Amino acid sequence: MKRRLHTAGIAVAATALCLTAATNAQAATGKLTINSKTYQDPPSGTCYNPNPLRVTTPTGGVLWYYIQVSNQTDRTVLVYFEKNCSGNPSGGFAPGESGNPSVSKYGGSVKVGF
């Protein structure tokens, strides 16, 4: 009986260690900045829905909508034209890249890669 409890305890500890390692392995390392808001070590698969910025004419008309992305993580991030990371990605940024992709007037979205 004592041996069985010892074996069960080791199995539980090993499982907990594996789950902890898997969770940490899935987080991107570094900073992801979207429209001046910075996320430290964002979890992989997370979808962010920032409000769009806009380029306007001198009379106030909107020419297009965009978001600012600076990917200083170790993962690629994907950009979607629509919110909630729906549909196919319209682009992406490799680690160390930045840019201002166009999005819909309702806002685009950014997903941290796996």
Jmol script that loads the backbone (N, CA, C; Angstrom):
load data "model"
ATOM      1  N   MET A   1       0.823  -1.194   0.000  1.00  0.00           N
ATOM      2  CA  MET A   1       0.000   0.000   0.000  1.00  0.00           C
ATOM      3  C   MET A   1       0.869   1.260   0.000  1.00  0.00           C
ATOM      4  N   LYS A   2       1.931   1.242   0.835  1.00  0.00           N
ATOM      5  CA  LYS A   2       2.814   2.381   0.911  1.00  0.00           C
ATOM      6  C   LYS A   2       3.514   2.622  -0.428  1.00  0.00           C
ATOM      7  N   ARG A   3       3.911   1.533  -1.079  1.00  0.00           N
ATOM      8  CA  ARG A   3       4.583   1.640  -2.367  1.00  0.00           C
ATOM      9  C   ARG A   3       3.640   2.211  -3.429  1.00  0.00           C
ATOM     10  N   ARG A   4       2.375   1.792  -3.396  1.00  0.00           N
ATOM     11  CA  ARG A   4       1.393   2.288  -4.356  1.00  0.00           C
ATOM     12  C   ARG A   4       1.182   3.795  -4.198  1.00  0.00           C
ATOM     13  N   LEU A   5       1.093   4.289  -2.955  1.00  0.00           N
ATOM     14  CA  LEU A   5       0.926   5.720  -2.716  1.00  0.00           C
ATOM     15  C   LEU A   5       2.151   6.488  -3.174  1.00  0.00           C
ATOM     16  N   HIS A   6       3.333   5.946  -2.945  1.00  0.00           N
ATOM     17  CA  HIS A   6       4.568   6.592  -3.381  1.00  0.00           C
ATOM     18  C   HIS A   6       4.597   6.711  -4.910  1.00  0.00           C
ATOM     19  N   THR A   7       4.244   5.643  -5.596  1.00  0.00           N
ATOM     20  CA  THR A   7       4.202   5.640  -7.061  1.00  0.00           C
ATOM     21  C   THR A   7       3.168   6.637  -7.570  1.00  0.00           C
ATOM     22  N   ALA A   8       2.007   6.681  -6.941  1.00  0.00           N
ATOM     23  CA  ALA A   8       0.959   7.627  -7.344  1.00  0.00           C
ATOM     24  C   ALA A   8       1.429   9.062  -7.125  1.00  0.00           C
ATOM     25  N   GLY A   9       2.124   9.301  -6.031  1.00  0.00           N
ATOM     26  CA  GLY A   9       2.648  10.648  -5.755  1.00  0.00           C
ATOM     27  C   GLY A   9       3.643  11.094  -6.798  1.00  0.00           C
ATOM     28  N   ILE A  10       4.512  10.188  -7.224  1.00  0.00           N
ATOM     29  CA  ILE A  10       5.489  10.511  -8.265  1.00  0.00           C
ATOM     30  C   ILE A  10       4.773  10.810  -9.584  1.00  0.00           C
ATOM     31  N   ALA A  11       3.767  10.045  -9.912  1.00  0.00           N
ATOM     32  CA  ALA A  11       3.017  10.256 -11.154  1.00  0.00           C
ATOM     33  C   ALA A  11       2.329  11.622 -11.143  1.00  0.00           C
ATOM     34  N   VAL A  12       1.735  11.988 -10.018  1.00  0.00           N
ATOM     35  CA  VAL A  12       1.067  13.296  -9.912  1.00  0.00           C
ATOM     36  C   VAL A  12       2.087  14.421 -10.055  1.00  0.00           C
ATOM     37  N   ALA A  13       3.223  14.305  -9.395  1.00  0.00           N
ATOM     38  CA  ALA A  13       4.259  15.332  -9.480  1.00  0.00           C
ATOM     39  C   ALA A  13       4.789  15.470 -10.912  1.00  0.00           C
ATOM     40  N   ALA A  14       4.990  14.344 -11.589  1.00  0.00           N
ATOM     41  CA  ALA A  14       5.481  14.376 -12.972  1.00  0.00           C
ATOM     42  C   ALA A  14       4.463  15.027 -13.894  1.00  0.00           C
ATOM     43  N   THR A  15       3.197  14.722 -13.694  1.00  0.00           N
ATOM     44  CA  THR A  15       2.144  15.328 -14.509  1.00  0.00           C
ATOM     45  C   THR A  15       2.106  16.828 -14.296  1.00  0.00           C
ATOM     46  N   ALA A  16       2.181  17.275 -13.057  1.00  0.00           N
ATOM     47  CA  ALA A  16       2.167  18.708 -12.757  1.00  0.00           C
ATOM     48  C   ALA A  16       3.357  19.407 -13.398  1.00  0.00           C
ATOM     49  N   LEU A  17       4.524  18.771 -13.366  1.00  0.00           N
ATOM     50  CA  LEU A  17       5.714  19.341 -13.974  1.00  0.00           C
ATOM     51  C   LEU A  17       5.547  19.463 -15.486  1.00  0.00           C
ATOM     52  N   CYS A  18       4.988  18.455 -16.107  1.00  0.00           N
ATOM     53  CA  CYS A  18       4.766  18.487 -17.559  1.00  0.00           C
ATOM     54  C   CYS A  18       3.779  19.584 -17.933  1.00  0.00           C
ATOM     55  N   LEU A  19       2.708  19.739 -17.180  1.00  0.00           N
ATOM     56  CA  LEU A  19       1.719  20.772 -17.475  1.00  0.00           C
ATOM     57  C   LEU A  19       2.318  22.156 -17.311  1.00  0.00           C
ATOM     58  N   THR A  20       3.125  22.356 -16.303  1.00  0.00           N
ATOM     59  CA  THR A  20       3.785  23.649 -16.095  1.00  0.00           C
ATOM     60  C   THR A  20       4.731  23.948 -17.248  1.00  0.00           C
ATOM     61  N   ALA A  21       5.513  22.979 -17.661  1.00  0.00           N
ATOM     62  CA  ALA A  21       6.453  23.180 -18.765  1.00  0.00           C
ATOM     63  C   ALA A  21       5.715  23.465 -20.059  1.00  0.00           C
ATOM     64  N   ALA A  22       4.595  22.791 -20.301  1.00  0.00           N
ATOM     65  CA  ALA A  22       3.831  23.011 -21.532  1.00  0.00           C
ATOM     66  C   ALA A  22       3.243  24.411 -21.554  1.00  0.00           C
ATOM     67  N   THR A  23       2.757  24.893 -20.429  1.00  0.00           N
ATOM     68  CA  THR A  23       2.175  26.224 -20.374  1.00  0.00           C
ATOM     69  C   THR A  23       3.240  27.274 -20.648  1.00  0.00           C
ATOM     70  N   ASN A  24       4.404  27.158 -20.016  1.00  0.00           N
ATOM     71  CA  ASN A  24       5.464  28.120 -20.231  1.00  0.00           C
ATOM     72  C   ASN A  24       6.005  28.059 -21.655  1.00  0.00           C
ATOM     73  N   ALA A  25       6.043  26.887 -22.247  1.00  0.00           N
ATOM     74  CA  ALA A  25       6.571  26.730 -23.597  1.00  0.00           C
ATOM     75  C   ALA A  25       5.661  27.401 -24.622  1.00  0.00           C
ATOM     76  N   GLN A  26       4.387  27.572 -24.303  1.00  0.00           N
ATOM     77  CA  GLN A  26       3.456  28.137 -25.267  1.00  0.00           C
ATOM     78  C   GLN A  26       3.406  29.657 -25.238  1.00  0.00           C
ATOM     79  N   ALA A  27       4.022  30.297 -24.262  1.00  0.00           N
ATOM     80  CA  ALA A  27       4.026  31.757 -24.217  1.00  0.00           C
ATOM     81  C   ALA A  27       5.161  32.286 -25.079  1.00  0.00           C
ATOM     82  N   ALA A  28       4.865  33.342 -25.833  1.00  0.00           N
ATOM     83  CA  ALA A  28       5.926  34.003 -26.584  1.00  0.00           C
ATOM     84  C   ALA A  28       6.800  34.763 -25.596  1.00  0.00           C
ATOM     85  N   THR A  29       8.076  34.850 -25.878  1.00  0.00           N
ATOM     86  CA  THR A  29       8.988  35.590 -25.012  1.00  0.00           C
ATOM     87  C   THR A  29       9.258  36.947 -25.633  1.00  0.00           C
ATOM     88  N   GLY A  30       9.055  37.997 -24.877  1.00  0.00           N
ATOM     89  CA  GLY A  30       9.300  39.349 -25.363  1.00  0.00           C
ATOM     90  C   GLY A  30       8.063  40.209 -25.275  1.00  0.00           C
ATOM     91  N   LYS A  31       8.096  41.318 -26.021  1.00  0.00           N
ATOM     92  CA  LYS A  31       7.014  42.301 -25.964  1.00  0.00           C
ATOM     93  C   LYS A  31       6.309  42.414 -27.309  1.00  0.00           C
ATOM     94  N   LEU A  32       4.986  42.463 -27.247  1.00  0.00           N
ATOM     95  CA  LEU A  32       4.156  42.733 -28.421  1.00  0.00           C
ATOM     96  C   LEU A  32       3.434  44.044 -28.147  1.00  0.00           C
ATOM     97  N   THR A  33       3.622  45.031 -29.010  1.00  0.00           N
ATOM     98  CA  THR A  33       2.962  46.324 -28.838  1.00  0.00           C
ATOM     99  C   THR A  33       1.975  46.529 -29.970  1.00  0.00           C
ATOM    100  N   ILE A  34       0.735  46.823 -29.584  1.00  0.00           N
ATOM    101  CA  ILE A  34      -0.336  47.085 -30.549  1.00  0.00           C
ATOM    102  C   ILE A  34      -0.956  48.423 -30.170  1.00  0.00           C
ATOM    103  N   ASN A  35      -0.867  49.399 -31.077  1.00  0.00           N
ATOM    104  CA  ASN A  35      -1.418  50.736 -30.829  1.00  0.00           C
ATOM    105  C   ASN A  35      -0.963  51.301 -29.481  1.00  0.00           C
ATOM    106  N   SER A  36       0.318  51.235 -29.200  1.00  0.00           N
ATOM    107  CA  SER A  36       0.934  51.788 -27.991  1.00  0.00           C
ATOM    108  C   SER A  36       0.629  51.019 -26.709  1.00  0.00           C
ATOM    109  N   LYS A  37      -0.069  49.903 -26.773  1.00  0.00           N
ATOM    110  CA  LYS A  37      -0.300  49.073 -25.593  1.00  0.00           C
ATOM    111  C   LYS A  37       0.624  47.863 -25.697  1.00  0.00           C
ATOM    112  N   THR A  38       1.440  47.644 -24.667  1.00  0.00           N
ATOM    113  CA  THR A  38       2.450  46.582 -24.697  1.00  0.00           C
ATOM    114  C   THR A  38       2.015  45.395 -23.858  1.00  0.00           C
ATOM    115  N   TYR A  39       2.208  44.208 -24.423  1.00  0.00           N
ATOM    116  CA  TYR A  39       1.921  42.940 -23.753  1.00  0.00           C
ATOM    117  C   TYR A  39       3.242  42.199 -23.572  1.00  0.00           C
ATOM    118  N   GLN A  40       3.591  41.890 -22.330  1.00  0.00           N
ATOM    119  CA  GLN A  40       4.830  41.175 -22.032  1.00  0.00           C
ATOM    120  C   GLN A  40       4.569  39.673 -22.069  1.00  0.00           C
ATOM    121  N   ASP A  41       5.381  38.926 -22.815  1.00  0.00           N
ATOM    122  CA  ASP A  41       5.279  37.463 -22.922  1.00  0.00           C
ATOM    123  C   ASP A  41       3.841  37.011 -23.198  1.00  0.00           C
ATOM    124  N   PRO A  42       3.235  37.478 -24.306  1.00  0.00           N
ATOM    125  CA  PRO A  42       1.838  37.121 -24.589  1.00  0.00           C
ATOM    126  C   PRO A  42       1.682  35.626 -24.880  1.00  0.00           C
ATOM    127  N   PRO A  43       0.618  35.017 -24.369  1.00  0.00           N
ATOM    128  CA  PRO A  43       0.390  33.586 -24.608  1.00  0.00           C
ATOM    129  C   PRO A  43       0.130  33.297 -26.094  1.00  0.00           C
ATOM    130  N   SER A  44       0.686  32.213 -26.586  1.00  0.00           N
ATOM    131  CA  SER A  44       0.449  31.811 -27.973  1.00  0.00           C
ATOM    132  C   SER A  44      -1.026  31.529 -28.186  1.00  0.00           C
ATOM    133  N   GLY A  45      -1.525  31.934 -29.342  1.00  0.00           N
ATOM    134  CA  GLY A  45      -2.923  31.704 -29.674  1.00  0.00           C
ATOM    135  C   GLY A  45      -3.852  32.803 -29.203  1.00  0.00           C
ATOM    136  N   THR A  46      -3.350  33.763 -28.425  1.00  0.00           N
ATOM    137  CA  THR A  46      -4.188  34.850 -27.932  1.00  0.00           C
ATOM    138  C   THR A  46      -4.525  35.796 -29.071  1.00  0.00           C
ATOM    139  N   CYS A  47      -5.798  36.211 -29.134  1.00  0.00           N
ATOM    140  CA  CYS A  47      -6.264  37.140 -30.156  1.00  0.00           C
ATOM    141  C   CYS A  47      -6.547  38.489 -29.501  1.00  0.00           C
ATOM    142  N   TYR A  48      -5.932  39.534 -30.013  1.00  0.00           N
ATOM    143  CA  TYR A  48      -6.135  40.892 -29.514  1.00  0.00           C
ATOM    144  C   TYR A  48      -6.976  41.671 -30.520  1.00  0.00           C
ATOM    145  N   ASN A  49      -7.934  42.461 -30.024  1.00  0.00           N
ATOM    146  CA  ASN A  49      -8.850  43.243 -30.860  1.00  0.00           C
ATOM    147  C   ASN A  49      -8.696  44.735 -30.562  1.00  0.00           C
ATOM    148  N   PRO A  50      -7.666  45.375 -31.106  1.00  0.00           N
ATOM    149  CA  PRO A  50      -7.476  46.802 -30.828  1.00  0.00           C
ATOM    150  C   PRO A  50      -8.459  47.671 -31.608  1.00  0.00           C
ATOM    151  N   ASN A  51      -8.734  48.857 -31.086  1.00  0.00           N
ATOM    152  CA  ASN A  51      -9.529  49.825 -31.845  1.00  0.00           C
ATOM    153  C   ASN A  51      -8.663  50.357 -32.974  1.00  0.00           C
ATOM    154  N   PRO A  52      -9.242  50.543 -34.165  1.00  0.00           N
ATOM    155  CA  PRO A  52      -8.428  50.989 -35.297  1.00  0.00           C
ATOM    156  C   PRO A  52      -8.057  52.469 -35.183  1.00  0.00           C
ATOM    157  N   LEU A  53      -6.901  52.800 -35.729  1.00  0.00           N
ATOM    158  CA  LEU A  53      -6.488  54.186 -35.905  1.00  0.00           C
ATOM    159  C   LEU A  53      -6.939  54.589 -37.308  1.00  0.00           C
ATOM    160  N   ARG A  54      -6.911  55.876 -37.622  1.00  0.00           N
ATOM    161  CA  ARG A  54      -7.372  56.264 -38.967  1.00  0.00           C
ATOM    162  C   ARG A  54      -6.508  57.344 -39.588  1.00  0.00           C
ATOM    163  N   VAL A  55      -6.458  57.305 -40.899  1.00  0.00           N
ATOM    164  CA  VAL A  55      -5.805  58.340 -41.689  1.00  0.00           C
ATOM    165  C   VAL A  55      -6.937  59.155 -42.288  1.00  0.00           C
ATOM    166  N   THR A  56      -6.886  60.475 -42.071  1.00  0.00           N
ATOM    167  CA  THR A  56      -7.980  61.323 -42.547  1.00  0.00           C
ATOM    168  C   THR A  56      -7.495  62.338 -43.585  1.00  0.00           C
ATOM    169  N   THR A  57      -8.441  62.858 -44.327  1.00  0.00           N
ATOM    170  CA  THR A  57      -8.172  63.922 -45.290  1.00  0.00           C
ATOM    171  C   THR A  57      -8.156  65.255 -44.532  1.00  0.00           C
ATOM    172  N   PRO A  58      -7.702  66.322 -45.160  1.00  0.00           N
ATOM    173  CA  PRO A  58      -7.723  67.629 -44.501  1.00  0.00           C
ATOM    174  C   PRO A  58      -9.143  68.067 -44.088  1.00  0.00           C
ATOM    175  N   THR A  59     -10.152  67.553 -44.771  1.00  0.00           N
ATOM    176  CA  THR A  59     -11.537  67.922 -44.425  1.00  0.00           C
ATOM    177  C   THR A  59     -12.160  66.959 -43.417  1.00  0.00           C
ATOM    178  N   GLY A  60     -11.399  65.978 -42.952  1.00  0.00           N
ATOM    179  CA  GLY A  60     -11.897  65.074 -41.922  1.00  0.00           C
ATOM    180  C   GLY A  60     -12.430  63.744 -42.413  1.00  0.00           C
ATOM    181  N   GLY A  61     -12.452  63.532 -43.726  1.00  0.00           N
ATOM    182  CA  GLY A  61     -12.893  62.243 -44.245  1.00  0.00           C
ATOM    183  C   GLY A  61     -11.861  61.160 -43.951  1.00  0.00           C
ATOM    184  N   VAL A  62     -12.319  59.948 -43.755  1.00  0.00           N
ATOM    185  CA  VAL A  62     -11.409  58.847 -43.449  1.00  0.00           C
ATOM    186  C   VAL A  62     -10.930  58.201 -44.743  1.00  0.00           C
ATOM    187  N   LEU A  63      -9.609  58.126 -44.906  1.00  0.00           N
ATOM    188  CA  LEU A  63      -9.035  57.461 -46.072  1.00  0.00           C
ATOM    189  C   LEU A  63      -8.923  55.962 -45.840  1.00  0.00           C
ATOM    190  N   TRP A  64      -8.381  55.567 -44.691  1.00  0.00           N
ATOM    191  CA  TRP A  64      -8.310  54.155 -44.345  1.00  0.00           C
ATOM    192  C   TRP A  64      -8.063  54.002 -42.855  1.00  0.00           C
ATOM    193  N   TYR A  65      -8.276  52.763 -42.390  1.00  0.00           N
ATOM    194  CA  TYR A  65      -8.076  52.401 -40.985  1.00  0.00           C
ATOM    195  C   TYR A  65      -6.871  51.469 -40.891  1.00  0.00           C
ATOM    196  N   TYR A  66      -6.166  51.550 -39.781  1.00  0.00           N
ATOM    197  CA  TYR A  66      -4.972  50.712 -39.611  1.00  0.00           C
ATOM    198  C   TYR A  66      -4.723  50.471 -38.122  1.00  0.00           C
ATOM    199  N   ILE A  67      -3.795  49.579 -37.840  1.00  0.00           N
ATOM    200  CA  ILE A  67      -3.298  49.370 -36.481  1.00  0.00           C
ATOM    201  C   ILE A  67      -1.777  49.415 -36.522  1.00  0.00           C
ATOM    202  N   GLN A  68      -1.161  49.743 -35.399  1.00  0.00           N
ATOM    203  CA  GLN A  68       0.295  49.747 -35.292  1.00  0.00           C
ATOM    204  C   GLN A  68       0.721  48.482 -34.550  1.00  0.00           C
ATOM    205  N   VAL A  69       1.636  47.750 -35.140  1.00  0.00           N
ATOM    206  CA  VAL A  69       2.111  46.501 -34.531  1.00  0.00           C
ATOM    207  C   VAL A  69       3.637  46.520 -34.467  1.00  0.00           C
ATOM    208  N   SER A  70       4.172  46.209 -33.290  1.00  0.00           N
ATOM    209  CA  SER A  70       5.609  46.032 -33.117  1.00  0.00           C
ATOM    210  C   SER A  70       5.810  44.689 -32.426  1.00  0.00           C
ATOM    211  N   ASN A  71       6.390  43.747 -33.157  1.00  0.00           N
ATOM    212  CA  ASN A  71       6.574  42.395 -32.636  1.00  0.00           C
ATOM    213  C   ASN A  71       8.011  42.201 -32.170  1.00  0.00           C
ATOM    214  N   GLN A  72       8.212  42.327 -30.876  1.00  0.00           N
ATOM    215  CA  GLN A  72       9.536  42.099 -30.286  1.00  0.00           C
ATOM    216  C   GLN A  72       9.525  40.803 -29.472  1.00  0.00           C
ATOM    217  N   THR A  73       8.767  39.808 -29.980  1.00  0.00           N
ATOM    218  CA  THR A  73       8.713  38.491 -29.341  1.00  0.00           C
ATOM    219  C   THR A  73       9.527  37.502 -30.176  1.00  0.00           C
ATOM    220  N   ASP A  74       9.539  36.267 -29.729  1.00  0.00           N
ATOM    221  CA  ASP A  74      10.242  35.216 -30.477  1.00  0.00           C
ATOM    222  C   ASP A  74       9.295  34.423 -31.368  1.00  0.00           C
ATOM    223  N   ARG A  75       8.073  34.909 -31.549  1.00  0.00           N
ATOM    224  CA  ARG A  75       7.068  34.237 -32.383  1.00  0.00           C
ATOM    225  C   ARG A  75       6.555  35.185 -33.460  1.00  0.00           C
ATOM    226  N   THR A  76       6.093  34.623 -34.562  1.00  0.00           N
ATOM    227  CA  THR A  76       5.417  35.407 -35.586  1.00  0.00           C
ATOM    228  C   THR A  76       4.021  35.755 -35.093  1.00  0.00           C
ATOM    229  N   VAL A  77       3.559  36.963 -35.396  1.00  0.00           N
ATOM    230  CA  VAL A  77       2.185  37.328 -35.083  1.00  0.00           C
ATOM    231  C   VAL A  77       1.434  37.518 -36.400  1.00  0.00           C
ATOM    232  N   LEU A  78       0.180  37.102 -36.409  1.00  0.00           N
ATOM    233  CA  LEU A  78      -0.661  37.209 -37.601  1.00  0.00           C
ATOM    234  C   LEU A  78      -1.628  38.364 -37.445  1.00  0.00           C
ATOM    235  N   VAL A  79      -1.901  39.065 -38.550  1.00  0.00           N
ATOM    236  CA  VAL A  79      -2.831  40.191 -38.552  1.00  0.00           C
ATOM    237  C   VAL A  79      -4.047  39.804 -39.384  1.00  0.00           C
ATOM    238  N   TYR A  80      -5.225  40.126 -38.868  1.00  0.00           N
ATOM    239  CA  TYR A  80      -6.489  39.846 -39.544  1.00  0.00           C
ATOM    240  C   TYR A  80      -7.184  41.166 -39.847  1.00  0.00           C
ATOM    241  N   PHE A  81      -7.821  41.255 -40.998  1.00  0.00           N
ATOM    242  CA  PHE A  81      -8.534  42.462 -41.410  1.00  0.00           C
ATOM    243  C   PHE A  81      -9.736  42.714 -40.505  1.00  0.00           C
ATOM    244  N   GLU A  82     -10.349  41.654 -40.024  1.00  0.00           N
ATOM    245  CA  GLU A  82     -11.547  41.752 -39.180  1.00  0.00           C
ATOM    246  C   GLU A  82     -11.217  41.442 -37.717  1.00  0.00           C
ATOM    247  N   LYS A  83     -12.159  41.730 -36.839  1.00  0.00           N
ATOM    248  CA  LYS A  83     -12.013  41.434 -35.413  1.00  0.00           C
ATOM    249  C   LYS A  83     -12.076  39.927 -35.147  1.00  0.00           C
ATOM    250  N   ASN A  84     -11.667  39.542 -33.938  1.00  0.00           N
ATOM    251  CA  ASN A  84     -11.754  38.167 -33.430  1.00  0.00           C
ATOM    252  C   ASN A  84     -10.933  37.156 -34.216  1.00  0.00           C
ATOM    253  N   CYS A  85      -9.933  37.628 -34.940  1.00  0.00           N
ATOM    254  CA  CYS A  85      -9.040  36.749 -35.710  1.00  0.00           C
ATOM    255  C   CYS A  85      -9.826  35.801 -36.602  1.00  0.00           C
ATOM    256  N   SER A  86     -10.884  36.334 -37.208  1.00  0.00           N
ATOM    257  CA  SER A  86     -11.736  35.504 -38.061  1.00  0.00           C
ATOM    258  C   SER A  86     -11.272  35.574 -39.511  1.00  0.00           C
ATOM    259  N   GLY A  87     -11.529  34.492 -40.233  1.00  0.00           N
ATOM    260  CA  GLY A  87     -11.121  34.404 -41.628  1.00  0.00           C
ATOM    261  C   GLY A  87      -9.645  34.088 -41.747  1.00  0.00           C
ATOM    262  N   ASN A  88      -9.102  34.361 -42.909  1.00  0.00           N
ATOM    263  CA  ASN A  88      -7.681  34.120 -43.157  1.00  0.00           C
ATOM    264  C   ASN A  88      -6.870  35.342 -42.745  1.00  0.00           C
ATOM    265  N   PRO A  89      -5.646  35.141 -42.269  1.00  0.00           N
ATOM    266  CA  PRO A  89      -4.804  36.294 -41.935  1.00  0.00           C
ATOM    267  C   PRO A  89      -4.520  37.130 -43.182  1.00  0.00           C
ATOM    268  N   SER A  90      -4.470  38.447 -43.001  1.00  0.00           N
ATOM    269  CA  SER A  90      -4.153  39.334 -44.116  1.00  0.00           C
ATOM    270  C   SER A  90      -2.662  39.650 -44.166  1.00  0.00           C
ATOM    271  N   GLY A  91      -1.924  39.242 -43.153  1.00  0.00           N
ATOM    272  CA  GLY A  91      -0.488  39.480 -43.111  1.00  0.00           C
ATOM    273  C   GLY A  91       0.081  38.996 -41.797  1.00  0.00           C
ATOM    274  N   GLY A  92       1.331  39.320 -41.573  1.00  0.00           N
ATOM    275  CA  GLY A  92       1.967  38.917 -40.335  1.00  0.00           C
ATOM    276  C   GLY A  92       3.288  39.616 -40.146  1.00  0.00           C
ATOM    277  N   PHE A  93       3.818  39.497 -38.941  1.00  0.00           N
ATOM    278  CA  PHE A  93       5.096  40.096 -38.610  1.00  0.00           C
ATOM    279  C   PHE A  93       5.977  39.065 -37.919  1.00  0.00           C
ATOM    280  N   ALA A  94       7.147  38.831 -38.496  1.00  0.00           N
ATOM    281  CA  ALA A  94       8.128  37.933 -37.895  1.00  0.00           C
ATOM    282  C   ALA A  94       8.730  38.623 -36.670  1.00  0.00           C
ATOM    283  N   PRO A  95       9.424  37.869 -35.827  1.00  0.00           N
ATOM    284  CA  PRO A  95      10.082  38.493 -34.681  1.00  0.00           C
ATOM    285  C   PRO A  95      10.974  39.661 -35.115  1.00  0.00           C
ATOM    286  N   GLY A  96      10.833  40.793 -34.417  1.00  0.00           N
ATOM    287  CA  GLY A  96      11.629  41.978 -34.711  1.00  0.00           C
ATOM    288  C   GLY A  96      11.028  42.919 -35.736  1.00  0.00           C
ATOM    289  N   GLU A  97       9.918  42.536 -36.372  1.00  0.00           N
ATOM    290  CA  GLU A  97       9.307  43.384 -37.395  1.00  0.00           C
ATOM    291  C   GLU A  97       8.207  44.278 -36.811  1.00  0.00           C
ATOM    292  N   SER A  98       7.959  45.393 -37.504  1.00  0.00           N
ATOM    293  CA  SER A  98       6.910  46.336 -37.125  1.00  0.00           C
ATOM    294  C   SER A  98       6.226  46.840 -38.386  1.00  0.00           C
ATOM    295  N   GLY A  99       5.005  47.366 -38.217  1.00  0.00           N
ATOM    296  CA  GLY A  99       4.312  47.931 -39.362  1.00  0.00           C
ATOM    297  C   GLY A  99       2.938  48.449 -39.001  1.00  0.00           C
ATOM    298  N   ASN A 100       2.245  48.951 -40.008  1.00  0.00           N
ATOM    299  CA  ASN A 100       0.929  49.552 -39.850  1.00  0.00           C
ATOM    300  C   ASN A 100      -0.064  48.960 -40.859  1.00  0.00           C
ATOM    301  N   PRO A 101      -0.518  47.735 -40.637  1.00  0.00           N
ATOM    302  CA  PRO A 101      -1.421  47.109 -41.608  1.00  0.00           C
ATOM    303  C   PRO A 101      -2.818  47.732 -41.608  1.00  0.00           C
ATOM    304  N   SER A 102      -3.440  47.727 -42.780  1.00  0.00           N
ATOM    305  CA  SER A 102      -4.816  48.209 -42.914  1.00  0.00           C
ATOM    306  C   SER A 102      -5.782  47.210 -42.302  1.00  0.00           C
ATOM    307  N   VAL A 103      -6.868  47.720 -41.728  1.00  0.00           N
ATOM    308  CA  VAL A 103      -7.906  46.888 -41.137  1.00  0.00           C
ATOM    309  C   VAL A 103      -9.270  47.482 -41.485  1.00  0.00           C
ATOM    310  N   SER A 104     -10.344  46.784 -41.124  1.00  0.00           N
ATOM    311  CA  SER A 104     -11.687  47.300 -41.380  1.00  0.00           C
ATOM    312  C   SER A 104     -11.989  48.463 -40.438  1.00  0.00           C
ATOM    313  N   LYS A 105     -13.016  49.232 -40.739  1.00  0.00           N
ATOM    314  CA  LYS A 105     -13.353  50.372 -39.881  1.00  0.00           C
ATOM    315  C   LYS A 105     -13.822  49.922 -38.499  1.00  0.00           C
ATOM    316  N   TYR A 106     -14.141  48.656 -38.372  1.00  0.00           N
ATOM    317  CA  TYR A 106     -14.564  48.113 -37.078  1.00  0.00           C
ATOM    318  C   TYR A 106     -13.370  47.607 -36.268  1.00  0.00           C
ATOM    319  N   GLY A 107     -12.205  47.603 -36.883  1.00  0.00           N
ATOM    320  CA  GLY A 107     -10.992  47.159 -36.211  1.00  0.00           C
ATOM    321  C   GLY A 107     -10.536  45.800 -36.712  1.00  0.00           C
ATOM    322  N   GLY A 108      -9.252  45.623 -36.708  1.00  0.00           N
ATOM    323  CA  GLY A 108      -8.680  44.326 -37.082  1.00  0.00           C
ATOM    324  C   GLY A 108      -8.331  43.555 -35.824  1.00  0.00           C
ATOM    325  N   SER A 109      -7.511  42.553 -35.987  1.00  0.00           N
ATOM    326  CA  SER A 109      -7.097  41.749 -34.833  1.00  0.00           C
ATOM    327  C   SER A 109      -5.702  41.194 -35.085  1.00  0.00           C
ATOM    328  N   VAL A 110      -5.049  40.810 -33.991  1.00  0.00           N
ATOM    329  CA  VAL A 110      -3.692  40.293 -34.030  1.00  0.00           C
ATOM    330  C   VAL A 110      -3.642  39.033 -33.189  1.00  0.00           C
ATOM    331  N   LYS A 111      -3.045  37.970 -33.739  1.00  0.00           N
ATOM    332  CA  LYS A 111      -2.936  36.699 -33.022  1.00  0.00           C
ATOM    333  C   LYS A 111      -1.470  36.319 -32.881  1.00  0.00           C
ATOM    334  N   VAL A 112      -1.114  35.922 -31.675  1.00  0.00           N
ATOM    335  CA  VAL A 112       0.247  35.476 -31.399  1.00  0.00           C
ATOM    336  C   VAL A 112       0.408  34.057 -31.935  1.00  0.00           C
ATOM    337  N   GLY A 113       1.470  33.829 -32.705  1.00  0.00           N
ATOM    338  CA  GLY A 113       1.696  32.526 -33.329  1.00  0.00           C
ATOM    339  C   GLY A 113       2.080  31.449 -32.337  1.00  0.00           C
ATOM    340  N   PHE A 114       2.093  30.213 -32.817  1.00  0.00           N
ATOM    341  CA  PHE A 114       2.399  29.053 -31.981  1.00  0.00           C
ATOM    342  C   PHE A 114       3.847  28.681 -32.105  1.00  0.00           C
TER     343      PHE A 114
END
end "model"
wireframe off; spacefill off
backbone 0.3
color backbone group
